[in-house]
């Protein structure tokens, strides 16, 4: 299972270990999961405009956006007014919709509140962070959200 290019949207402060697990699955030959990671590395600036530009470039180069819905995924960011959205995840989902990316949302816990921008995004869902659930959602996104 190898989608072309996947941008992973996640809460850096709280959920980056899940992103690192995706990378480990990809590197491990015992796992079926495979992807070309189109996610930005940590952006070392506090300039919101530069962050937006870097994220938008990566999102536009991707075919898929995989949204990790953690506990803080819809929490208001202290710079939300500058970001123009409640937080960076909502910004990334919005830009992904504009780019025509296939969107997959992964609930890290079923009780986590989804980012508002996922509403009406025609996202495919994985209701757990498991290899099988994520692969199935990516395949579902391929069928239902094709550009």
VOTI-745072 format. One record per atom (N, C-alpha, C, CB): residue number from 1; residue in one letter; atom name; x, y, z. Coordinates in steps of 0.1 Angstrom, whole numbers, m for minus. Each point is the difference from the previous one (the first is absolute). Glycine has a CB too. Example, Ala and Ser with C-alpha at 12.3 -4.5 7.8 and 13.67 -1.06 7.14 Angstrom:
! VOTI-745072
1, A, N, 132, m57, 78
1, A, CA, m9, 12, 0
1, A, C, 9, 12, 0
1, A, CB, m19, m12, 12
2, S, N, 15, 23, m19
2, S, CA, 9, 11, 0
2, S, C, m8, 11, 8
2, S, CB, 12, m6, m22
//
This chain:
! VOTI-745072
1, X, N, 9, m12, 0
1, X, CA, m9, 12, 0
1, X, C, 9, 12, 0
1, X, CB, m19, m12, 12
2, X, N, 20, 19, m23
2, X, CA, 9, 12, m1
2, X, C, m7, 12, m7
2, X, CB, 20, m16, 0
3, X, N, m26, 24, 8
3, X, CA, m5, 12, m6
3, X, C, 11, 9, m5
3, X, CB, m20, m1, 15
4, X, N, 18, 9, m25
4, X, CA, 11, 8, m6
4, X, C, 7, 8, 10
4, X, CB, m13, 1, m20
5, X, N, 7, 9, 27
5, X, CA, 7, 9, 9
5, X, C, m10, 4, 11
5, X, CB, 15, 9, m19
6, X, N, m12, m11, 31
6, X, CA, m9, 2, 11
6, X, C, 6, 11, 9
6, X, CB, m7, m24, 0
7, X, N, m2, 34, 3
7, X, CA, 3, 10, 9
7, X, C, m7, m4, 13
7, X, CB, 2, 19, m17
8, X, N, 5, m20, 28
8, X, CA, m6, m4, 13
8, X, C, m2, 13, 8
8, X, CB, 11, m23, 0
9, X, N, m24, 25, 4
9, X, CA, m3, 11, 8
9, X, C, m2, m5, 15
9, X, CB, m11, 12, m20
10, X, N, 18, m5, 29
10, X, CA, m1, m5, 14
10, X, C, 4, 11, 9
10, X, CB, 5, m24, m7
11, X, N, m8, 22, 20
11, X, CA, 4, 10, 10
11, X, C, 15, m4, 4
11, X, CB, m25, 3, 9
12, X, N, 34, 6, m13
12, X, CA, 14, m3, 3
12, X, C, 3, m2, 15
12, X, CB, 6, 14, m20
13, X, N, m12, m6, 28
13, X, CA, 3, 0, 15
13, X, C, m5, m13, 6
13, X, CB, m1, 24, 1
14, X, N, m10, m30, m6
14, X, CA, m6, m11, 7
14, X, C, 0, m13, m7
14, X, CB, m14, 17, 11
15, X, N, 14, m17, m24
15, X, CA, m2, m12, m8
15, X, C, 11, m4, m10
15, X, CB, m24, 5, 2
16, X, N, 36, 2, m1
16, X, CA, 10, m3, m10
16, X, C, 5, m15, 1
16, X, CB, 7, 24, 2
17, X, N, m8, m30, 10
17, X, CA, 4, m14, 1
17, X, C, m8, m9, m10
17, X, CB, 7, 4, 24
18, X, N, m19, m1, m27
18, X, CA, m8, m7, m9
18, X, C, 5, 1, m14
18, X, CB, m20, 3, 14
19, X, N, 24, 9, m17
19, X, CA, 7, 3, m14
19, X, C, 13, m8, m1
19, X, CB, m10, 23, 0
20, X, N, 17, m24, 11
20, X, CA, 13, m8, 0
20, X, C, m4, m15, m1
20, X, CB, 12, 18, 14
21, X, N, m23, m22, m9
21, X, CA, m4, m14, m2
21, X, C, m3, m3, m14
21, X, CB, m9, 0, 23
22, X, N, 2, 9, m30
22, X, CA, m3, m2, m14
22, X, C, 13, m2, m8
22, X, CB, m21, 14, 2
23, X, N, 31, m6, 1
23, X, CA, 13, m1, m6
23, X, C, 7, m13, 3
23, X, CB, 3, 24, 1
24, X, N, m5, m29, 11
24, X, CA, 6, m13, 4
24, X, C, m7, m12, m7
24, X, CB, 6, 10, 22
25, X, N, m19, m9, m23
25, X, CA, m8, m10, m8
25, X, C, 5, m1, m14
25, X, CB, m20, 4, 14
26, X, N, 22, 8, m20
26, X, CA, 5, 1, m14
26, X, C, 14, m7, m1
26, X, CB, m13, 22, m4
27, X, N, 21, m19, 13
27, X, CA, 14, m6, 0
27, X, C, 1, m14, 3
27, X, CB, 8, 22, 6
28, X, N, m18, m28, 1
28, X, CA, 0, m14, 4
28, X, C, m5, m9, m10
28, X, CB, m2, 8, 23
29, X, N, 10, m17, m29
29, X, CA, m5, m9, m10
29, X, C, m11, m10, 4
29, X, CB, 22, 2, m10
30, X, N, m24, m3, 23
30, X, CA, m11, m9, 5
30, X, C, m14, 7, 0
30, X, CB, 17, m11, 15
31, X, N, m17, 24, m18
31, X, CA, m12, 7, m2
31, X, C, m4, 3, m14
31, X, CB, 5, 11, 22
32, X, N, m17, m12, m26
32, X, CA, m5, 3, m13
32, X, C, m1, 15, m3
32, X, CB, m13, m21, 1
33, X, N, 11, 29, 10
33, X, CA, m1, 15, m2
33, X, C, 12, 6, m7
33, X, CB, m15, 0, 21
34, X, N, 12, 8, m31
34, X, CA, 11, 6, m7
34, X, C, m5, 14, m5
34, X, CB, 10, m22, m7
35, X, N, m2, 32, 8
35, X, CA, m4, 13, m5
35, X, C, 12, 9, m3
35, X, CB, m21, m2, 13
36, X, N, 19, 11, m22
36, X, CA, 10, 10, m3
36, X, C, m3, 12, 9
36, X, CB, 4, m8, m24
37, X, N, 4, 11, 34
37, X, CA, m3, 11, 10
37, X, C, 2, 13, m6
37, X, CB, 6, m15, 18
38, X, N, m17, 23, m19
38, X, CA, 1, 14, m5
38, X, C, m2, 10, 10
38, X, CB, m8, m8, m21
39, X, N, 10, 4, 34
39, X, CA, m2, 9, 11
39, X, C, 12, 9, 2
39, X, CB, m15, m17, 11
40, X, N, 13, 29, m6
40, X, CA, 11, 9, 3
40, X, C, 7, m5, 12
40, X, CB, m13, 19, m9
41, X, N, 26, m17, 9
41, X, CA, 7, m2, 13
41, X, C, m4, 12, 9
41, X, CB, 20, m12, m12
42, X, N, m15, 11, 24
42, X, CA, m3, 11, 9
42, X, C, 4, 13, m6
42, X, CB, 2, m15, 20
43, X, N, m11, 25, m20
43, X, CA, 4, 13, m6
43, X, C, 4, 9, 11
43, X, CB, m17, m3, m18
44, X, N, 30, 6, 17
44, X, CA, 7, 8, 11
44, X, C, m2, 15, m2
44, X, CB, 16, m19, 3
45, X, N, m28, 24, m1
45, X, CA, m3, 14, m1
45, X, C, m12, 3, 8
45, X, CB, 12, 2, m23
46, X, N, m14, 10, 27
46, X, CA, m12, 4, 7
46, X, C, m8, 9, m10
46, X, CB, 10, m2, 23
47, X, N, m5, 4, m35
47, X, CA, m7, 8, m10
47, X, C, m12, m7, m6
47, X, CB, 22, 12, m4
48, X, N, m34, m9, 8
48, X, CA, m12, m7, m5
48, X, C, 0, m1, m15
48, X, CB, m12, 7, 21
49, X, N, 15, 4, m28
49, X, CA, m1, 1, m15
49, X, C, 10, m10, m6
49, X, CB, m7, 24, 1
50, X, N, 19, m25, 5
50, X, CA, 10, m10, m5
50, X, C, m5, m14, 2
50, X, CB, 18, 16, 4
51, X, N, m24, m19, 8
51, X, CA, m5, m13, 3
51, X, C, m11, m4, m10
51, X, CB, 6, 3, 25
52, X, N, m15, 6, m27
52, X, CA, m11, m2, m9
52, X, C, 5, m3, m14
52, X, CB, m15, 15, 13
53, X, N, 25, m8, m18
53, X, CA, 5, m2, m13
53, X, C, 7, m14, m1
53, X, CB, 4, 25, m2
54, X, N, 4, m28, 12
54, X, CA, 6, m13, 0
54, X, C, m10, m12, 0
54, X, CB, 20, 10, 12
55, X, N, m30, m9, m3
55, X, CA, m10, m10, 0
55, X, C, m8, m1, m13
55, X, CB, m2, 3, 25
56, X, N, m2, 8, m30
56, X, CA, m7, 0, m13
56, X, C, 7, m6, m11
56, X, CB, m11, 21, 8
57, X, N, 24, m18, m9
57, X, CA, 9, m7, m10
57, X, C, m1, m15, 1
57, X, CB, 15, 21, 0
58, X, N, m13, m26, 12
58, X, CA, 0, m14, 3
58, X, C, m14, m7, m3
58, X, CB, 18, 3, 17
59, X, N, m28, 4, m13
59, X, CA, m14, m5, m2
59, X, C, m3, 0, m15
59, X, CB, m7, 9, 22
60, X, N, 11, 1, m29
60, X, CA, m3, 1, m15
60, X, C, 8, m11, m7
60, X, CB, m4, 24, 2
61, X, N, 15, m29, 3
61, X, CA, 8, m10, m7
61, X, C, m6, m14, 3
61, X, CB, 20, 15, 1
62, X, N, m29, m16, 9
62, X, CA, m5, m13, 4
62, X, C, m13, m4, m7
62, X, CB, 10, 4, 23
63, X, N, m13, m17, m23
63, X, CA, m12, m5, m6
63, X, C, m10, m3, 11
63, X, CB, 12, m9, m20
64, X, N, m6, 6, 32
64, X, CA, m8, m4, 12
64, X, C, 3, 8, 11
64, X, CB, m1, m23, m8
65, X, N, m8, 26, 17
65, X, CA, 2, 6, 13
65, X, C, m5, m10, 10
65, X, CB, m1, 24, m9
66, X, N, 10, m28, 18
66, X, CA, m4, m9, 11
66, X, C, 0, 8, 13
66, X, CB, 10, m20, m12
67, X, N, m22, 22, 17
67, X, CA, m2, 8, 12
67, X, C, m1, m9, 13
67, X, CB, m12, 17, m14
68, X, N, 22, m15, 23
68, X, CA, 0, m7, 12
68, X, C, m9, 8, 10
68, X, CB, 23, m11, m4
69, X, N, m34, 5, 8
69, X, CA, m9, 7, 9
69, X, C, 2, m4, 14
69, X, CB, m17, 1, m18
70, X, N, 26, 7, 25
70, X, CA, 4, m2, 14
70, X, C, m9, 8, 9
70, X, CB, 23, m5, m7
71, X, N, m20, 4, 20
71, X, CA, m8, 7, 10
71, X, C, m1, 15, m2
71, X, CB, 6, m18, 16
72, X, N, 4, 24, m21
72, X, CA, 1, 15, m2
72, X, C, m2, 4, m14
72, X, CB, 16, 1, 19
73, X, N, m21, m9, m28
73, X, CA, m1, 3, m14
73, X, C, m9, 11, m4
73, X, CB, 4, m24, m4
74, X, N, m14, 28, 13
74, X, CA, m9, 11, m3
74, X, C, 2, 11, 11
74, X, CB, m16, m16, m11
75, X, N, 26, 16, 18
75, X, CA, 3, 10, 11
75, X, C, 5, 13, m7
75, X, CB, 5, m18, 17
76, X, N, m10, 29, m12
76, X, CA, 4, 13, m5
76, X, C, 15, 3, 3
76, X, CB, m24, 8, 3
77, X, N, 31, m5, m14
77, X, CA, 14, 4, 1
77, X, C, 1, 14, 5
77, X, CB, 6, m17, m18
78, X, N, 4, 21, 25
78, X, CA, 2, 13, 5
78, X, C, 2, 10, m11
78, X, CB, 10, m9, 21
79, X, N, m6, 5, m33
79, X, CA, 1, 9, m11
79, X, C, m11, m2, m11
79, X, CB, 25, m1, 4
80, X, N, m36, m4, 1
80, X, CA, m11, m3, m10
80, X, C, m4, 11, m8
80, X, CB, m8, m16, 16
81, X, N, 8, 28, m11
81, X, CA, m4, 12, m8
81, X, C, 10, 2, m12
81, X, CB, m10, 11, 21
82, X, N, 22, m13, m18
82, X, CA, 11, 1, m11
82, X, C, m1, m11, m10
82, X, CB, 15, 12, 16
83, X, N, m18, m24, m10
83, X, CA, m1, m12, m9
83, X, C, m12, 1, m9
83, X, CB, 12, m14, 18
84, X, N, m23, 20, m13
84, X, CA, m12, 1, m7
84, X, C, m9, m11, 2
84, X, CB, 12, 13, m17
85, X, N, m8, m22, 25
85, X, CA, m8, m12, 3
85, X, C, 2, m3, 15
85, X, CB, 2, m10, m23
86, X, N, m10, 1, 29
86, X, CA, 1, m3, 14
86, X, C, 14, m5, 4
86, X, CB, m24, m6, m1
87, X, N, 31, m2, m8
87, X, CA, 13, m5, 2
87, X, C, 6, m4, m13
87, X, CB, m6, m8, 23
88, X, N, 19, 3, m22
88, X, CA, 7, m4, m12
88, X, C, m6, m12, m7
88, X, CB, 20, 9, 10
89, X, N, m26, m18, m3
89, X, CA, m7, m12, m6
89, X, C, m11, 5, m9
89, X, CB, 7, m15, 19
90, X, N, m16, 24, m14
90, X, CA, m11, 5, m8
90, X, C, 5, 7, m12
90, X, CB, m13, 2, 21
91, X, N, 24, 6, m19
91, X, CA, 6, 7, m12
91, X, C, 5, m11, m10
91, X, CB, 8, 19, 15
92, X, N, m2, m29, m11
92, X, CA, 5, m10, m9
92, X, C, m11, m8, m7
92, X, CB, 20, m2, 14
93, X, N, m31, m1, m7
93, X, CA, m11, m7, m6
93, X, C, m6, 10, m11
93, X, CB, m5, m14, 21
94, X, N, 3, 26, m17
94, X, CA, m6, 10, m10
94, X, C, 9, 1, m13
94, X, CB, m10, 13, 19
95, X, N, 23, m12, m17
95, X, CA, 9, 1, m12
95, X, C, 0, m14, m8
95, X, CB, 14, 17, 13
96, X, N, m16, m28, m6
96, X, CA, m1, m13, m6
96, X, C, m12, m1, m9
96, X, CB, 13, m10, 19
97, X, N, m24, 16, m14
97, X, CA, m13, 0, m7
97, X, C, 2, 8, m13
97, X, CB, m14, m3, 21
98, X, N, 20, 15, m19
98, X, CA, 2, 9, m12
98, X, C, 9, m6, m10
98, X, CB, m3, 19, 15
99, X, N, 13, m27, m10
99, X, CA, 9, m7, m9
99, X, C, m6, m12, m7
99, X, CB, 19, 8, 14
100, X, N, m30, m13, m10
100, X, CA, m7, m12, m5
100, X, C, 6, m13, 5
100, X, CB, m5, 14, m20
101, X, N, 12, m13, 31
101, X, CA, 6, m12, 6
101, X, C, m11, m10, 5
101, X, CB, 20, 13, 7
102, X, N, m17, m26, m8
102, X, CA, m9, m10, 6
102, X, C, 3, 1, 15
102, X, CB, 0, m15, m20
103, X, N, m11, 16, 28
103, X, CA, 2, 2, 14
103, X, C, m4, m12, 8
103, X, CB, m4, 24, m3
104, X, N, 13, m28, 12
104, X, CA, m2, m11, 9
104, X, C, 1, 5, 15
104, X, CB, 8, m18, m18
105, X, N, m17, 15, 26
105, X, CA, 0, 4, 14
105, X, C, 2, m12, 9
105, X, CB, m14, 20, m5
106, X, N, 23, m20, 14
106, X, CA, 3, m11, 9
106, X, C, m3, 4, 14
106, X, CB, 17, m9, m16
107, X, N, m27, 3, 22
107, X, CA, m3, 4, 14
107, X, C, 10, m8, 9
107, X, CB, m25, 4, m5
108, X, N, 33, 3, 13
108, X, CA, 9, m7, 9
108, X, C, m8, m5, 12
108, X, CB, 19, 15, m8
109, X, N, m30, m9, 11
109, X, CA, m10, m5, 10
109, X, C, m13, 4, m5
109, X, CB, 16, 1, 19
110, X, N, m26, m10, m19
110, X, CA, m13, 3, m5
110, X, C, m7, 12, 6
110, X, CB, m2, m24, m4
111, X, N, 6, 28, 16
111, X, CA, m6, 11, 7
111, X, C, 6, 14, m4
111, X, CB, m6, m16, 18
112, X, N, 17, 16, m26
112, X, CA, 7, 12, m3
112, X, C, m9, 8, m10
112, X, CB, 22, m11, 3
113, X, N, m23, 24, 0
113, X, CA, m7, 10, m8
113, X, C, 7, 2, m13
113, X, CB, m10, 11, 20
114, X, N, 3, m13, m31
114, X, CA, 6, 2, m13
114, X, C, 2, 15, m4
114, X, CB, m11, m21, m7
115, X, N, 21, 24, 0
115, X, CA, 2, 14, m5
115, X, C, m12, 5, m8
115, X, CB, 25, m4, 0
116, X, N, m29, 16, 2
116, X, CA, m12, 5, m6
116, X, C, 1, m1, m15
116, X, CB, m4, 15, 19
117, X, N, 15, m13, m25
117, X, CA, 2, 0, m15
117, X, C, m2, m14, m6
117, X, CB, 16, 19, 3
118, X, N, m17, m29, 5
118, X, CA, m3, m13, m5
118, X, C, m14, m2, m4
118, X, CB, 18, m9, 14
119, X, N, m27, 18, m8
119, X, CA, m14, m1, m4
119, X, C, m2, 4, m15
119, X, CB, m6, 6, 24
120, X, N, m1, m14, m31
120, X, CA, m2, 2, m14
120, X, C, 13, m3, m9
120, X, CB, m17, 17, 7
121, X, N, 27, m23, m1
121, X, CA, 12, m2, m8
121, X, C, 0, m13, m7
121, X, CB, 12, 13, 17
122, X, N, m23, m21, m16
122, X, CA, m1, m13, m7
122, X, C, 12, m9, 4
122, X, CB, m13, 11, m19
123, X, N, 17, m10, 31
123, X, CA, 11, m8, 5
123, X, C, m3, m15, 2
123, X, CB, 8, 20, 12
124, X, N, 1, m28, m15
124, X, CA, m1, m15, 4
124, X, C, 5, 0, 14
124, X, CB, 4, m9, m24
125, X, N, m9, 0, 32
125, X, CA, 3, m1, 15
125, X, C, 6, m13, 4
125, X, CB, m19, 16, 4
126, X, N, 29, m15, 5
126, X, CA, 5, m12, 7
126, X, C, m3, 3, 15
126, X, CB, 18, m6, m17
127, X, N, m26, m2, 23
127, X, CA, m4, 2, 14
127, X, C, 10, m5, 10
127, X, CB, m24, m1, m8
128, X, N, 35, m3, 4
128, X, CA, 11, m4, 9
128, X, C, 13, 2, m7
128, X, CB, m15, m17, 12
129, X, N, 26, 18, m5
129, X, CA, 13, 1, m5
129, X, C, 6, m14, m1
129, X, CB, 3, 23, 9
130, X, N, m7, m30, m20
130, X, CA, 5, m13, m3
130, X, C, 4, m1, m15
130, X, CB, m14, m10, 19
131, X, N, 23, 2, m22
131, X, CA, 5, m1, m14
131, X, C, m12, m3, m9
131, X, CB, 23, m7, 8
132, X, N, m31, m3, m4
132, X, CA, m11, m5, m9
132, X, C, m10, 11, m1
132, X, CB, 4, m23, 7
133, X, N, m8, 30, 3
133, X, CA, m10, 11, m1
133, X, C, 5, 11, m8
133, X, CB, m8, m6, 22
134, X, N, 20, 10, m21
134, X, CA, 6, 11, m8
134, X, C, 1, m4, m15
134, X, CB, 12, 9, 20
135, X, N, m8, m21, m23
135, X, CA, 1, m5, m14
135, X, C, m14, 0, m6
135, X, CB, 21, m13, 6
136, X, N, m30, 8, 1
136, X, CA, m14, m1, m5
136, X, C, m6, 14, m3
136, X, CB, m3, m21, 13
137, X, N, 6, 31, m4
137, X, CA, m5, 14, m2
137, X, C, 7, 6, m12
137, X, CB, m4, 2, 25
138, X, N, 17, m4, m26
138, X, CA, 7, 5, m12
138, X, C, m5, m6, m13
138, X, CB, 20, 3, 14
139, X, N, m23, m16, m14
139, X, CA, m6, m6, m12
139, X, C, m14, 6, m2
139, X, CB, 13, m21, 4
140, X, N, m21, 23, 7
140, X, CA, m13, 6, m2
140, X, C, 1, 15, m5
140, X, CB, m8, m15, 18
141, X, N, 18, 22, m14
141, X, CA, 2, 14, m4
141, X, C, 3, 0, m15
141, X, CB, 8, 7, 23
142, X, N, 0, m17, m27
142, X, CA, 3, m1, m15
142, X, C, m12, m2, m8
142, X, CB, 22, m10, 6
143, X, N, m31, 2, m1
143, X, CA, m13, m3, m8
143, X, C, m9, 12, 0
143, X, CB, 3, m24, 5
144, X, N, m5, 31, 7
144, X, CA, m11, 9, 2
144, X, C, 5, 15, m2
144, X, CB, m11, m16, 15
145, X, N, 23, 19, m14
145, X, CA, 5, 14, m1
145, X, C, 9, 3, m11
145, X, CB, m2, 1, 24
146, X, N, 2, m10, m34
146, X, CA, 10, 2, m11
146, X, C, m1, 14, m6
146, X, CB, m1, m25, m5
147, X, N, 12, 31, 1
147, X, CA, 0, 13, m6
147, X, C, m7, 1, m13
147, X, CB, 22, 4, 11
//
